[in-house]
């Protein structure tokens, strides 16, 4: 998934951090906002949906 995100967004990504975990936890955050949580949805993340969630997040105005 990290490779797909980096390939899709190329130079737009300032930082990508992977944090290993146990217990089936997978969360995607951008700018401190939780975009997806496997613990909340109880479903494995779909790569295309994660890309769309990041694209939607980018289009929203960022508050200072």
PQR file with spaces between the fields and no chain letter, atoms N, CA, C, O and H, PARSE charges and radii, in Angstrom:
ATOM       1  N    UNK     1       0.831   -1.189    0.000 -0.4000 1.5000
ATOM       2  CA   UNK     1       0.000    0.000    0.000 -0.0000 2.0000
ATOM       3  C    UNK     1       0.874    1.251    0.000  0.5500 1.7000
ATOM       4  O    UNK     1       0.564    2.222   -0.690 -0.5500 1.4000
ATOM       5  N    UNK     2       1.952    1.235    0.761 -0.4000 1.5000
ATOM       6  CA   UNK     2       2.844    2.401    0.800 -0.0000 2.0000
ATOM       7  C    UNK     2       3.398    2.694   -0.588  0.5500 1.7000
ATOM       8  O    UNK     2       3.459    3.854   -0.996 -0.5500 1.4000
ATOM       9  H    UNK     2       2.203    0.447    1.322  0.4000 1.0000
ATOM      10  N    UNK     3       3.799    1.666   -1.310 -0.4000 1.5000
ATOM      11  CA   UNK     3       4.334    1.858   -2.659 -0.0000 2.0000
ATOM      12  C    UNK     3       3.272    2.437   -3.584  0.5500 1.7000
ATOM      13  O    UNK     3       3.572    3.310   -4.399 -0.5500 1.4000
ATOM      14  H    UNK     3       3.749    0.724   -0.978  0.4000 1.0000
ATOM      15  N    UNK     4       2.043    1.965   -3.470 -0.4000 1.5000
ATOM      16  CA   UNK     4       0.966    2.470   -4.319 -0.0000 2.0000
ATOM      17  C    UNK     4       0.691    3.949   -4.022  0.5500 1.7000
ATOM      18  O    UNK     4       0.487    4.737   -4.946 -0.5500 1.4000
ATOM      19  H    UNK     4       1.800    1.256   -2.808  0.4000 1.0000
ATOM      20  N    UNK     5       0.684    4.323   -2.760 -0.4000 1.5000
ATOM      21  CA   UNK     5       0.460    5.724   -2.372 -0.0000 2.0000
ATOM      22  C    UNK     5       1.580    6.604   -2.926  0.5500 1.7000
ATOM      23  O    UNK     5       1.317    7.653   -3.514 -0.5500 1.4000
ATOM      24  H    UNK     5       0.849    3.684   -2.010  0.4000 1.0000
ATOM      25  N    UNK     6       2.827    6.174   -2.738 -0.4000 1.5000
ATOM      26  CA   UNK     6       3.966    6.958   -3.230 -0.0000 2.0000
ATOM      27  C    UNK     6       3.952    7.068   -4.746  0.5500 1.7000
ATOM      28  O    UNK     6       4.236    8.136   -5.287 -0.5500 1.4000
ATOM      29  H    UNK     6       3.041    5.321   -2.260  0.4000 1.0000
ATOM      30  N    UNK     7       3.627    5.987   -5.437 -0.4000 1.5000
ATOM      31  CA   UNK     7       3.575    6.011   -6.894 -0.0000 2.0000
ATOM      32  C    UNK     7       2.451    6.912   -7.396  0.5500 1.7000
ATOM      33  O    UNK     7       2.631    7.642   -8.371 -0.5500 1.4000
ATOM      34  H    UNK     7       3.396    5.119   -4.997  0.4000 1.0000
ATOM      35  N    UNK     8       1.298    6.868   -6.740 -0.4000 1.5000
ATOM      36  CA   UNK     8       0.138    7.658   -7.171 -0.0000 2.0000
ATOM      37  C    UNK     8       0.350    9.158   -6.936  0.5500 1.7000
ATOM      38  O    UNK     8       0.080    9.975   -7.816 -0.5500 1.4000
ATOM      39  H    UNK     8       1.151    6.276   -5.948  0.4000 1.0000
ATOM      40  N    UNK     9       0.831    9.506   -5.752 -0.4000 1.5000
ATOM      41  CA   UNK     9       0.940   10.920   -5.381 -0.0000 2.0000
ATOM      42  C    UNK     9       2.307   11.532   -5.696  0.5500 1.7000
ATOM      43  O    UNK     9       2.458   12.754   -5.656 -0.5500 1.4000
ATOM      44  H    UNK     9       1.050    8.842   -5.037  0.4000 1.0000
ATOM      45  N    UNK    10       3.285   10.713   -6.001 -0.4000 1.5000
ATOM      46  CA   UNK    10       4.637   11.128   -6.368 -0.0000 2.0000
ATOM      47  C    UNK    10       5.197   12.197   -5.422  0.5500 1.7000
ATOM      48  O    UNK    10       5.362   11.926   -4.232 -0.5500 1.4000
ATOM      49  H    UNK    10       3.162    9.721   -6.033  0.4000 1.0000
ATOM      50  N    UNK    11       5.487   13.377   -5.910 -0.4000 1.5000
ATOM      51  CA   UNK    11       6.146   14.414   -5.116 -0.0000 2.0000
ATOM      52  C    UNK    11       5.215   15.139   -4.149  0.5500 1.7000
ATOM      53  O    UNK    11       5.670   15.983   -3.377 -0.5500 1.4000
ATOM      54  H    UNK    11       5.354   13.597   -6.876  0.4000 1.0000
ATOM      55  N    UNK    12       3.927   14.828   -4.176 -0.4000 1.5000
ATOM      56  CA   UNK    12       2.987   15.489   -3.268 -0.0000 2.0000
ATOM      57  C    UNK    12       3.127   14.992   -1.833  0.5500 1.7000
ATOM      58  O    UNK    12       2.732   15.686   -0.897 -0.5500 1.4000
ATOM      59  H    UNK    12       3.557   14.143   -4.803  0.4000 1.0000
ATOM      60  N    UNK    13       3.680   13.810   -1.653 -0.4000 1.5000
ATOM      61  CA   UNK    13       3.842   13.224   -0.321 -0.0000 2.0000
ATOM      62  C    UNK    13       5.078   13.816    0.331  0.5500 1.7000
ATOM      63  O    UNK    13       6.192   13.670   -0.170 -0.5500 1.4000
ATOM      64  H    UNK    13       4.001   13.245   -2.414  0.4000 1.0000
ATOM      65  N    UNK    14       4.863   14.491    1.463 -0.4000 1.5000
ATOM      66  CA   UNK    14       5.989   15.079    2.195 -0.0000 2.0000
ATOM      67  C    UNK    14       6.587   14.074    3.167  0.5500 1.7000
ATOM      68  O    UNK    14       7.790   14.088    3.430 -0.5500 1.4000
ATOM      69  H    UNK    14       3.958   14.610    1.870  0.4000 1.0000
ATOM      70  N    UNK    15       5.735   13.202    3.698 -0.4000 1.5000
ATOM      71  CA   UNK    15       6.200   12.207    4.659 -0.0000 2.0000
ATOM      72  C    UNK    15       5.233   11.034    4.640  0.5500 1.7000
ATOM      73  O    UNK    15       4.018   11.216    4.560 -0.5500 1.4000
ATOM      74  H    UNK    15       4.759   13.190    3.485  0.4000 1.0000
ATOM      75  N    UNK    16       5.788    9.828    4.715 -0.4000 1.5000
ATOM      76  CA   UNK    16       4.992    8.613    4.817 -0.0000 2.0000
ATOM      77  C    UNK    16       5.596    7.803    5.943  0.5500 1.7000
ATOM      78  O    UNK    16       6.772    7.442    5.892 -0.5500 1.4000
ATOM      79  H    UNK    16       6.775    9.681    4.780  0.4000 1.0000
ATOM      80  N    UNK    17       4.807    7.517    6.953 -0.4000 1.5000
ATOM      81  CA   UNK    17       5.318    6.820    8.124 -0.0000 2.0000
ATOM      82  C    UNK    17       4.547    5.519    8.305  0.5500 1.7000
ATOM      83  O    UNK    17       3.318    5.518    8.370 -0.5500 1.4000
ATOM      84  H    UNK    17       3.852    7.810    6.995  0.4000 1.0000
ATOM      85  N    UNK    18       5.275    4.418    8.386 -0.4000 1.5000
ATOM      86  CA   UNK    18       4.691    3.121    8.668 -0.0000 2.0000
ATOM      87  C    UNK    18       5.017    2.757   10.104  0.5500 1.7000
ATOM      88  O    UNK    18       6.180    2.783   10.508 -0.5500 1.4000
ATOM      89  H    UNK    18       6.274    4.418    8.334  0.4000 1.0000
ATOM      90  N    UNK    19       4.002    2.420   10.868 -0.4000 1.5000
ATOM      91  CA   UNK    19       4.206    2.061   12.269 -0.0000 2.0000
ATOM      92  C    UNK    19       3.711    0.633   12.467  0.5500 1.7000
ATOM      93  O    UNK    19       2.504    0.392   12.459 -0.5500 1.4000
ATOM      94  H    UNK    19       3.057    2.399   10.540  0.4000 1.0000
ATOM      95  N    UNK    20       4.633   -0.321   12.646 -0.4000 1.5000
ATOM      96  CA   UNK    20       4.226   -1.708   12.843 -0.0000 2.0000
ATOM      97  C    UNK    20       3.356   -1.845   14.093  0.5500 1.7000
ATOM      98  O    UNK    20       3.543   -1.148   15.090 -0.5500 1.4000
ATOM      99  H    UNK    20       5.613   -0.125   12.653  0.4000 1.0000
ATOM     100  N    UNK    21       2.406   -2.761   14.001 -0.4000 1.5000
ATOM     101  CA   UNK    21       1.471   -2.966   15.112 -0.0000 2.0000
ATOM     102  C    UNK    21       1.071   -4.432   15.161  0.5500 1.7000
ATOM     103  O    UNK    21       1.421   -5.218   14.281 -0.5500 1.4000
ATOM     104  H    UNK    21       2.254   -3.327   13.191  0.4000 1.0000
ATOM     105  N    UNK    22       0.344   -4.780   16.189 -0.4000 1.5000
ATOM     106  CA   UNK    22      -0.177   -6.151   16.337 -0.0000 2.0000
ATOM     107  C    UNK    22      -1.691   -6.095   16.453  0.5500 1.7000
ATOM     108  O    UNK    22      -2.267   -5.037   16.707 -0.5500 1.4000
ATOM     109  H    UNK    22       0.059   -4.142   16.904  0.4000 1.0000
ATOM     110  N    UNK    23      -2.310   -7.213   16.269 -0.4000 1.5000
ATOM     111  CA   UNK    23      -3.745   -7.302   16.516 -0.0000 2.0000
ATOM     112  C    UNK    23      -4.608   -6.836   15.363  0.5500 1.7000
ATOM     113  O    UNK    23      -5.773   -6.503   15.580 -0.5500 1.4000
ATOM     114  H    UNK    23      -1.842   -8.072   16.063  0.4000 1.0000
ATOM     115  N    UNK    24      -4.085   -6.799   14.137 -0.4000 1.5000
ATOM     116  CA   UNK    24      -4.899   -6.450   12.985 -0.0000 2.0000
ATOM     117  C    UNK    24      -5.219   -4.979   12.844  0.5500 1.7000
ATOM     118  O    UNK    24      -6.170   -4.609   12.156 -0.5500 1.4000
ATOM     119  H    UNK    24      -3.139   -7.070   13.960  0.4000 1.0000
ATOM     120  N    UNK    25      -4.438   -4.142   13.486 -0.4000 1.5000
ATOM     121  CA   UNK    25      -4.674   -2.698   13.404 -0.0000 2.0000
ATOM     122  C    UNK    25      -4.127   -2.162   12.087  0.5500 1.7000
ATOM     123  O    UNK    25      -2.971   -2.409   11.744 -0.5500 1.4000
ATOM     124  H    UNK    25      -3.665   -4.442   14.045  0.4000 1.0000
ATOM     125  N    UNK    26      -4.950   -1.436   11.358 -0.4000 1.5000
ATOM     126  CA   UNK    26      -4.493   -0.711   10.168 -0.0000 2.0000
ATOM     127  C    UNK    26      -5.253    0.593   10.153  0.5500 1.7000
ATOM     128  O    UNK    26      -6.482    0.607   10.080 -0.5500 1.4000
ATOM     129  H    UNK    26      -5.889   -1.236   11.636  0.4000 1.0000
ATOM     130  N    UNK    27      -4.526    1.680   10.221 -0.4000 1.5000
ATOM     131  CA   UNK    27      -5.155    2.999   10.179 -0.0000 2.0000
ATOM     132  C    UNK    27      -4.427    3.872    9.170  0.5500 1.7000
ATOM     133  O    UNK    27      -3.207    3.794    9.023 -0.5500 1.4000
ATOM     134  H    UNK    27      -3.527    1.668   10.280  0.4000 1.0000
ATOM     135  N    UNK    28      -5.184    4.692    8.487 -0.4000 1.5000
ATOM     136  CA   UNK    28      -4.637    5.641    7.530 -0.0000 2.0000
ATOM     137  C    UNK    28      -5.001    7.035    8.015  0.5500 1.7000
ATOM     138  O    UNK    28      -6.176    7.372    8.163 -0.5500 1.4000
ATOM     139  H    UNK    28      -6.175    4.755    8.606  0.4000 1.0000
ATOM     140  N    UNK    29      -3.983    7.832    8.257 -0.4000 1.5000
ATOM     141  CA   UNK    29      -4.209    9.213    8.669 -0.0000 2.0000
ATOM     142  C    UNK    29      -3.482   10.143    7.713  0.5500 1.7000
ATOM     143  O    UNK    29      -2.466    9.777    7.121 -0.5500 1.4000
ATOM     144  H    UNK    29      -3.028    7.558    8.137  0.4000 1.0000
ATOM     145  N    UNK    30      -4.012   11.342    7.570 -0.4000 1.5000
ATOM     146  CA   UNK    30      -3.368   12.382    6.772 -0.0000 2.0000
ATOM     147  C    UNK    30      -3.547   13.692    7.516  0.5500 1.7000
ATOM     148  O    UNK    30      -4.661   14.057    7.893 -0.5500 1.4000
ATOM     149  H    UNK    30      -4.837   11.639    8.051  0.4000 1.0000
ATOM     150  N    UNK    31      -2.457   14.387    7.721 -0.4000 1.5000
ATOM     151  CA   UNK    31      -2.481   15.665    8.450 -0.0000 2.0000
ATOM     152  C    UNK    31      -3.150   15.519    9.814  0.5500 1.7000
ATOM     153  O    UNK    31      -3.842   16.427   10.274 -0.5500 1.4000
ATOM     154  H    UNK    31      -1.553   14.090    7.415  0.4000 1.0000
ATOM     155  N    UNK    32      -2.940   14.375   10.452 -0.4000 1.5000
ATOM     156  CA   UNK    32      -3.499   14.131   11.772 -0.0000 2.0000
ATOM     157  C    UNK    32      -4.956   13.707   11.786  0.5500 1.7000
ATOM     158  O    UNK    32      -5.519   13.484   12.857 -0.5500 1.4000
ATOM     159  H    UNK    32      -2.378   13.637   10.078  0.4000 1.0000
ATOM     160  N    UNK    33      -5.580   13.590   10.618 -0.4000 1.5000
ATOM     161  CA   UNK    33      -6.993   13.202   10.538 -0.0000 2.0000
ATOM     162  C    UNK    33      -7.095   11.725   10.154  0.5500 1.7000
ATOM     163  O    UNK    33      -6.483   11.290    9.179 -0.5500 1.4000
ATOM     164  H    UNK    33      -5.122   13.771    9.747  0.4000 1.0000
ATOM     165  N    UNK    34      -7.859   10.966   10.912 -0.4000 1.5000
ATOM     166  CA   UNK    34      -8.069    9.553   10.638 -0.0000 2.0000
ATOM     167  C    UNK    34      -8.990    9.401    9.434  0.5500 1.7000
ATOM     168  O    UNK    34     -10.139    9.842    9.461 -0.5500 1.4000
ATOM     169  H    UNK    34      -8.356   11.320   11.705  0.4000 1.0000
ATOM     170  N    UNK    35      -8.478    8.772    8.375 -0.4000 1.5000
ATOM     171  CA   UNK    35      -9.260    8.575    7.157 -0.0000 2.0000
ATOM     172  C    UNK    35      -9.839    7.163    7.077  0.5500 1.7000
ATOM     173  O    UNK    35     -10.864    6.946    6.431 -0.5500 1.4000
ATOM     174  H    UNK    35      -7.545    8.413    8.352  0.4000 1.0000
ATOM     175  N    UNK    36      -9.183    6.205    7.732 -0.4000 1.5000
ATOM     176  CA   UNK    36      -9.647    4.824    7.709 -0.0000 2.0000
ATOM     177  C    UNK    36      -9.116    4.096    8.937  0.5500 1.7000
ATOM     178  O    UNK    36      -7.975    4.308    9.348 -0.5500 1.4000
ATOM     179  H    UNK    36      -8.350    6.381    8.256  0.4000 1.0000
ATOM     180  N    UNK    37      -9.940    3.244    9.514 -0.4000 1.5000
ATOM     181  CA   UNK    37      -9.518    2.408   10.632 -0.0000 2.0000
ATOM     182  C    UNK    37     -10.098    1.007   10.451  0.5500 1.7000
ATOM     183  O    UNK    37     -11.316    0.830   10.430 -0.5500 1.4000
ATOM     184  H    UNK    37     -10.866    3.072    9.180  0.4000 1.0000
ATOM     185  N    UNK    38      -9.220    0.017   10.321 -0.4000 1.5000
ATOM     186  CA   UNK    38      -9.672   -1.374   10.221 -0.0000 2.0000
ATOM     187  C    UNK    38     -10.338   -1.798   11.523  0.5500 1.7000
ATOM     188  O    UNK    38     -11.256   -2.618   11.514 -0.5500 1.4000
ATOM     189  H    UNK    38      -8.230    0.161   10.338  0.4000 1.0000
ATOM     190  N    UNK    39      -9.887   -1.253   12.624 -0.4000 1.5000
ATOM     191  CA   UNK    39     -10.493   -1.603   13.907 -0.0000 2.0000
ATOM     192  C    UNK    39     -11.948   -1.125   13.979  0.5500 1.7000
ATOM     193  O    UNK    39     -12.784   -1.780   14.601 -0.5500 1.4000
ATOM     194  H    UNK    39      -9.141   -0.587   12.631  0.4000 1.0000
ATOM     195  N    UNK    40     -12.249    0.004   13.352 -0.4000 1.5000
ATOM     196  CA   UNK    40     -13.622    0.531   13.360 -0.0000 2.0000
ATOM     197  C    UNK    40     -14.507   -0.146   12.321  0.5500 1.7000
ATOM     198  O    UNK    40     -15.685   -0.393   12.577 -0.5500 1.4000
ATOM     199  H    UNK    40     -11.570    0.536   12.847  0.4000 1.0000
ATOM     200  N    UNK    41     -13.946   -0.449   11.143 -0.4000 1.5000
ATOM     201  CA   UNK    41     -14.754   -1.006   10.056 -0.0000 2.0000
ATOM     202  C    UNK    41     -14.771   -2.526   10.052  0.5500 1.7000
ATOM     203  O    UNK    41     -15.678   -3.135    9.484 -0.5500 1.4000
ATOM     204  H    UNK    41     -12.989   -0.249   10.935  0.4000 1.0000
ATOM     205  N    UNK    42     -13.785   -3.139   10.676 -0.4000 1.5000
ATOM     206  CA   UNK    42     -13.628   -4.590   10.725 -0.0000 2.0000
ATOM     207  C    UNK    42     -13.485   -5.187    9.318  0.5500 1.7000
ATOM     208  O    UNK    42     -13.812   -6.354    9.098 -0.5500 1.4000
ATOM     209  H    UNK    42     -13.048   -2.644   11.138  0.4000 1.0000
ATOM     210  N    UNK    43     -12.996   -4.380    8.371 -0.4000 1.5000
ATOM     211  CA   UNK    43     -12.736   -4.859    7.021 -0.0000 2.0000
ATOM     212  C    UNK    43     -11.322   -4.475    6.613  0.5500 1.7000
ATOM     213  O    UNK    43     -10.798   -3.438    7.018 -0.5500 1.4000
ATOM     214  H    UNK    43     -12.731   -3.432    8.549  0.4000 1.0000
ATOM     215  N    UNK    44     -10.712   -5.346    5.791 -0.4000 1.5000
ATOM     216  CA   UNK    44      -9.364   -5.058    5.324 -0.0000 2.0000
ATOM     217  C    UNK    44      -9.418   -3.914    4.327  0.5500 1.7000
ATOM     218  O    UNK    44     -10.339   -3.857    3.511 -0.5500 1.4000
ATOM     219  H    UNK    44     -11.138   -6.188    5.461  0.4000 1.0000
ATOM     220  N    UNK    45      -8.456   -3.004    4.371 -0.4000 1.5000
ATOM     221  CA   UNK    45      -8.484   -1.832    3.497 -0.0000 2.0000
ATOM     222  C    UNK    45      -8.285   -2.193    2.029  0.5500 1.7000
ATOM     223  O    UNK    45      -7.455   -3.037    1.694 -0.5500 1.4000
ATOM     224  H    UNK    45      -7.709   -3.051    5.033  0.4000 1.0000
ATOM     225  N    UNK    46      -9.040   -1.559    1.179 -0.4000 1.5000
ATOM     226  CA   UNK    46      -8.912   -1.691   -0.262 -0.0000 2.0000
ATOM     227  C    UNK    46      -7.987   -0.562   -0.733  0.5500 1.7000
ATOM     228  O    UNK    46      -8.227    0.605   -0.424 -0.5500 1.4000
ATOM     229  H    UNK    46      -9.714   -0.874    1.452  0.4000 1.0000
ATOM     230  N    UNK    47      -6.934   -0.907   -1.478 -0.4000 1.5000
ATOM     231  CA   UNK    47      -5.952    0.101   -1.889 -0.0000 2.0000
ATOM     232  C    UNK    47      -6.582    1.250   -2.673  0.5500 1.7000
ATOM     233  O    UNK    47      -6.261    2.413   -2.429 -0.5500 1.4000
ATOM     234  H    UNK    47      -6.740   -1.855   -1.729  0.4000 1.0000
ATOM     235  N    UNK    48      -7.467    0.937   -3.604 -0.4000 1.5000
ATOM     236  CA   UNK    48      -8.095    1.991   -4.403 -0.0000 2.0000
ATOM     237  C    UNK    48      -8.942    2.926   -3.544  0.5500 1.7000
ATOM     238  O    UNK    48      -8.970    4.133   -3.782 -0.5500 1.4000
ATOM     239  H    UNK    48      -7.727   -0.008   -3.802  0.4000 1.0000
ATOM     240  N    UNK    49      -9.630    2.373   -2.549 -0.4000 1.5000
ATOM     241  CA   UNK    49     -10.430    3.218   -1.645 -0.0000 2.0000
ATOM     242  C    UNK    49      -9.534    4.099   -0.785  0.5500 1.7000
ATOM     243  O    UNK    49      -9.900    5.228   -0.456 -0.5500 1.4000
ATOM     244  H    UNK    49      -9.607    1.393   -2.355  0.4000 1.0000
ATOM     245  N    UNK    50      -8.359    3.587   -0.421 -0.4000 1.5000
ATOM     246  CA   UNK    50      -7.432    4.391    0.374 -0.0000 2.0000
ATOM     247  C    UNK    50      -6.902    5.560   -0.462  0.5500 1.7000
ATOM     248  O    UNK    50      -6.761    6.671    0.048 -0.5500 1.4000
ATOM     249  H    UNK    50      -8.062    2.671   -0.688  0.4000 1.0000
ATOM     250  N    UNK    51      -6.612    5.316   -1.730 -0.4000 1.5000
ATOM     251  CA   UNK    51      -6.151    6.384   -2.628 -0.0000 2.0000
ATOM     252  C    UNK    51      -7.255    7.438   -2.770  0.5500 1.7000
ATOM     253  O    UNK    51      -6.981    8.637   -2.713 -0.5500 1.4000
ATOM     254  H    UNK    51      -6.727    4.413   -2.144  0.4000 1.0000
ATOM     255  N    UNK    52      -8.502    6.989   -2.955 -0.4000 1.5000
ATOM     256  CA   UNK    52      -9.625    7.926   -3.093 -0.0000 2.0000
ATOM     257  C    UNK    52      -9.827    8.738   -1.821  0.5500 1.7000
ATOM     258  O    UNK    52     -10.137    9.927   -1.889 -0.5500 1.4000
ATOM     259  H    UNK    52      -8.724    6.015   -3.001  0.4000 1.0000
ATOM     260  N    UNK    53      -9.653    8.108   -0.663 -0.4000 1.5000
ATOM     261  CA   UNK    53      -9.785    8.828    0.608 -0.0000 2.0000
ATOM     262  C    UNK    53      -8.711    9.904    0.724  0.5500 1.7000
ATOM     263  O    UNK    53      -8.981   11.009    1.197 -0.5500 1.4000
ATOM     264  H    UNK    53      -9.401    7.142   -0.608  0.4000 1.0000
ATOM     265  N    UNK    54      -7.497    9.582    0.295 -0.4000 1.5000
ATOM     266  CA   UNK    54      -6.414   10.569    0.332 -0.0000 2.0000
ATOM     267  C    UNK    54      -6.668   11.698   -0.665  0.5500 1.7000
ATOM     268  O    UNK    54      -6.409   12.861   -0.355 -0.5500 1.4000
ATOM     269  H    UNK    54      -7.278    8.685   -0.089  0.4000 1.0000
ATOM     270  N    UNK    55      -7.168   11.374   -1.848 -0.4000 1.5000
ATOM     271  CA   UNK    55      -7.486   12.403   -2.833 -0.0000 2.0000
ATOM     272  C    UNK    55      -8.574   13.338   -2.305  0.5500 1.7000
ATOM     273  O    UNK    55      -8.471   14.556   -2.448 -0.5500 1.4000
ATOM     274  H    UNK    55      -7.379   10.430   -2.099  0.4000 1.0000
ATOM     275  N    UNK    56      -9.611   12.768   -1.699 -0.4000 1.5000
ATOM     276  CA   UNK    56     -10.691   13.582   -1.143 -0.0000 2.0000
ATOM     277  C    UNK    56     -10.161   14.483   -0.034  0.5500 1.7000
ATOM     278  O    UNK    56     -10.560   15.644    0.067 -0.5500 1.4000
ATOM     279  H    UNK    56      -9.694   11.778   -1.583  0.4000 1.0000
ATOM     280  N    UNK    57      -9.274   13.962    0.790 -0.4000 1.5000
ATOM     281  CA   UNK    57      -8.683   14.752    1.875 -0.0000 2.0000
ATOM     282  C    UNK    57      -7.878   15.923    1.308  0.5500 1.7000
ATOM     283  O    UNK    57      -7.930   17.029    1.847 -0.5500 1.4000
ATOM     284  H    UNK    57      -8.950   13.020    0.708  0.4000 1.0000
ATOM     285  N    UNK    58      -7.142   15.688    0.236 -0.4000 1.5000
ATOM     286  CA   UNK    58      -6.343   16.734   -0.383 -0.0000 2.0000
ATOM     287  C    UNK    58      -7.197   17.881   -0.903  0.5500 1.7000
ATOM     288  O    UNK    58      -6.781   19.039   -0.853 -0.5500 1.4000
ATOM     289  H    UNK    58      -7.100   14.790   -0.202  0.4000 1.0000
ATOM     290  N    UNK    59      -8.379   17.568   -1.398 -0.4000 1.5000
ATOM     291  CA   UNK    59      -9.235   18.574   -2.011 -0.0000 2.0000
ATOM     292  C    UNK    59      -9.919   19.469   -0.984  0.5500 1.7000
ATOM     293  O    UNK    59     -10.376   20.562   -1.319 -0.5500 1.4000
ATOM     294  H    UNK    59      -8.716   16.628   -1.439  0.4000 1.0000
ATOM     295  N    UNK    60      -9.993   19.004    0.280 -0.4000 1.5000
ATOM     296  CA   UNK    60     -10.616   19.811    1.330 -0.0000 2.0000
ATOM     297  C    UNK    60      -9.666   20.920    1.752  0.5500 1.7000
ATOM     298  O    UNK    60      -8.460   20.696    1.855 -0.5500 1.4000
ATOM     299  H    UNK    60      -9.622   18.116    0.552  0.4000 1.0000
ATOM     300  N    UNK    61     -10.197   22.114    1.999 -0.4000 1.5000
ATOM     301  CA   UNK    61      -9.335   23.216    2.474 -0.0000 2.0000
ATOM     302  C    UNK    61      -8.707   22.861    3.820  0.5500 1.7000
ATOM     303  O    UNK    61      -9.383   22.350    4.713 -0.5500 1.4000
ATOM     304  H    UNK    61     -11.177   22.296    1.916  0.4000 1.0000
ATOM     305  N    UNK    62      -7.433   23.132    3.956 -0.4000 1.5000
ATOM     306  CA   UNK    62      -6.718   22.884    5.202 -0.0000 2.0000
ATOM     307  C    UNK    62      -6.833   24.106    6.106  0.5500 1.7000
ATOM     308  O    UNK    62      -6.607   25.234    5.668 -0.5500 1.4000
ATOM     309  H    UNK    62      -6.884   23.547    3.230  0.4000 1.0000
ATOM     310  N    UNK    63      -7.181   23.881    7.358 -0.4000 1.5000
ATOM     311  CA   UNK    63      -7.309   24.986    8.319 -0.0000 2.0000
ATOM     312  C    UNK    63      -5.956   25.252    8.940  0.5500 1.7000
ATOM     313  O    UNK    63      -5.211   24.318    9.237 -0.5500 1.4000
ATOM     314  H    UNK    63      -7.364   22.964    7.714  0.4000 1.0000
ATOM     315  N    UNK    64      -5.637   26.503    9.135 -0.4000 1.5000
ATOM     316  CA   UNK    64      -4.354   26.900    9.724 -0.0000 2.0000
ATOM     317  C    UNK    64      -4.352   26.728   11.213  0.5500 1.7000
ATOM     318  O    UNK    64      -3.349   27.015   11.866 -0.5500 1.4000
ATOM     319  H    UNK    64      -6.243   27.262    8.893  0.4000 1.0000
